């Protein structure tokens, strides 16, 4: 979902002070095991792990996984799992055990149930998978983060020997424990800088070089996957001298989805998304839900904002807007109508398209096909302008459908509101 669209929509909602559906900003988020798998592919040292899903393969996965102690963790996109409670009464989304049979028992009490933590909705989040990892004896925890930073106009490395803690509190109370290093996006981190950071993190002896190597691998990963942030908290030292990324949080540049398709395909949207938004994204459409009753189909975020403003000024309430973008095809228009009409609050639809890149005739054909297929039974107002608009108007006029056309945006909004 475009951040511009989200931000602009939120701004409009605040300006109008209208009752709106509270919609959480949604970015690509990976579950813990997915992040660890990505780190592992780039050679970053992590705990060995297996993933269980209550399938017939679980027993074999556990039996083939030998270690002295296991950490069993429910996989959801929320913090506070260790202190969480499941809707079946089972306590704790994180458990430690040295018994293999307990691993399967614990996973079965988690999977298929909803885990409720301080960061989840009251109803909790359904657990579909459990990660089983090798438990490590951590002797020291540090903090490491690589992120894109506007102030430095590029990537920076942030390090602190005070790991496993709220880094914002560390920065506020003990700023001397925070080190910030600007990085070049085109080059690896110089060895001298790596060693300097490792020593700042208070690694000593052989672990200094191990830490330096881990930081370089993380930066290689950062650039390769178009990340905007990789946060390791903690980057831990173990009792046998390992330097391990115990917990990782990765965020990615939405604009790089076209070249990071494998990573973005991992986002199942199961936990936090409006189903209509998910369906829209499958067809390269942008959808934002609101609380009104006039569904809006537009092309472009700016036109969407203007459309919502005009609807409001004429006494109406937008139910959403759905941006079909510049390269829209007829099948996308049909899908857009399906998504709009799937919202029971929608009592009318306003189509507002300015055809620059978009061919208005394509939009018109899509509108006619969708209206006939869906047997559309709500008022439909269409305002088209721009490329091939004359032909588009003829298509609408000759369709035999009760479609109201409008001469301009204000006329369209007035007709949409009046039609209700």
Buried (B, 14 or more C-beta within 10 A) or exposed (E): BBEEBBEBBBEBBEEBEBEBBEBEEBBBBBBBBBBBBBBBEBBBBBBEBBBBBBEEEBBEBBEEBEBEEBBBBBBBBBEBBEEBBBEEEBEBBBBEBEEBEBBBEBBBBBBEBBBBBEEBEEEBBBBBBBBBBBBBEBEBBBBBBBBBBEEEEEBBBBBBBBBBBEBEEBBEEEEEBBBBBEBEEEEEBEEEBBBBBBEBBBBEEEBBBBBBBBBBBBBBBBBEBBBBBBBBBBBBBBEEEBBBBBBBBBBBBBEBBEEBEEBBEBBEBEBBBBEBBBBBBEBBBBBBBBBBBBBBBBBBBBBBBBBBBBBBEBEBBBBBBBBBBEEBBBEBBBBBBBBBBEBEBBBBBBBBBBBEEBBBBBBBBBBBBBBEEBEBEBBBBBBBBBBBBEEBBEBBEEBEEEBBBBEEBEBBBBBBBBBE
